[in-house]
């Protein structure tokens, strides 16, 4: 009888220890996931800009946002799952609102598929939205709802971006042409020795990190004044 009581007490003690351990492990995981996890912040821009040779050839492809006769054309290589690219998208939208007649952005795809499993499919879907004249709306929606990529279907994104024909959009995502366009941009990025996203090029200068609105404006003003 005494031995049975001892076993029960030991079992209670062990169970109590296991409960405490489980609570501690849960606390550590919660702290890591919600408090220690890195948050999207603009990358540092202390490094000097790098000149990109033959950068103007990069403006011959890609998806244009802004006037066709803009004085300053920015080329951006980006990944729809990249959190820093979402910051850049906001900054570029802001700068275009300040210079609506003078600045245009050529968006080119640089999906980092090794770390962002849905980035290439997002790029293909964006090309299909562009085929119906809804690239900018689709682009903005993907970055605003970046946390939903992979959980929400592309057709739902397309519907919310007011793509006129969802049937044509779905057919497009299965076609080779948008895939070839994404591959073309990838080759251009690799050929320019770009190593990450976002990569923003202004008047031939690759601006390091995720440029702030003030940094973008400084380079744009230099370009407008012809001081490059």
PyMOL commands that set and color helices and strands:
alter all, ss='L'
color gray80, all
select helices_A, chain A and resi 2-34+55-60+83-98+119-130+135-144+146-148+154-160+166-173+176-191+213-224
alter helices_A, ss='H'
color red, helices_A
select strands_A, chain A and resi 50-51+63-65+72-78+103-109+199-202+205-207
alter strands_A, ss='S'
color yellow, strands_A
deselect
rebuild
show_as cartoon
